[in-house]
């Protein structure tokens, strides 16, 4: 058991959406695995789940992710990620994992 709890450090003006508490945070307050962000504004962070849903639909309907590659498997073309990989819309509002 740790004597001191490591505090998540963030910058004022960076906004996050906490998946665990389902709220917008400035800072961040919760651990990286439990949040989307950073976002430039509170408003963007408030719409994080909607943005993620839209990106997931784009990814699911993108024909590039459903083409048959050289091995006959979906998503196995050279130079692309597989269907279980990152793809557009995975992760955060900025397209980067946090």
N, C-alpha and C positions, 0 to 999 in steps of 0.2 A: 504494500500500500504506500502510495506516494505521500510525503509529508506536505508538499506544496502542489497545488493544482495548477497546471499550466494554463494560462489565460489565452484565449484566442485574440490575436491582435489584428485590428483593422484601422482604416483611416476614416476620419470624419468625412462625410460626403459620399462614401461608398455605401450603397444600399444592397441588401441581400433579402432573399425570401427563405425563411426557415421552414423546411419540410416537416420537421418534428412538431413545431408549435403552430404552424400554419399562419405565420405573421411576417410582416416586413420588419427588418432590423437595420439599424445603422451601425456599422462598426467593423465586423460582425460580432454577434454574441454567441452563436452556437458553432459547433465543429463543422469543418468543411464538408464532411460526408452527409450532413443534414441540411445543406443549403444550396440554393442557386445564386449565382452572382459572381462578381459585383455588377451592379447596374449603376448608371449615371444618376438616375433620379428615383425618388420614392415611388412615383407612379409606374415606372418600368418594373420595379421589383414587385409591386402589387399585382401586376399582370403576368408574373413569371409562369404560373401554371398554365395559363391560356397560351402563352408563347410556346411553352414546351409541347402542348397538345398540337398546336399548329405545325410545329417543326416535325413532330412525329408523323402527322398525316402526310406532310410533304415527303418525308423519307419513305413511308410505306407505299406511296403511290409513284415514286420516282422509278421509271423503268430501268435506269442504270443499276439499281440494286436488285433487280429481279431477272436480269439477263443470264443466260447460261454461259459459263466460262469454258475454257479449254477442256477442263475435266468433267464437264456436264453438270457441275454443281452450281447452284445460284450464287452469284457474288464472287466467283473465283477468277475473274479476269485479272490479267497482270496489271499491277499498279493500283488496284482498288482494295478497299476493305471488304471483309465478308459481311453477310447480313447480321451476324452477331457482333460485328465490330462497332466502332464509333458512329460513323455515318452522320449526315446532317441532322441536327436537332438533338443529338445526344448531349447530355451534360447540362450546361448552364445557359443563361441568357446571352452570354457573349460568345458561345460556341467553344469555350475552353472549359476543361474540367477544373473544378476547384476543390 
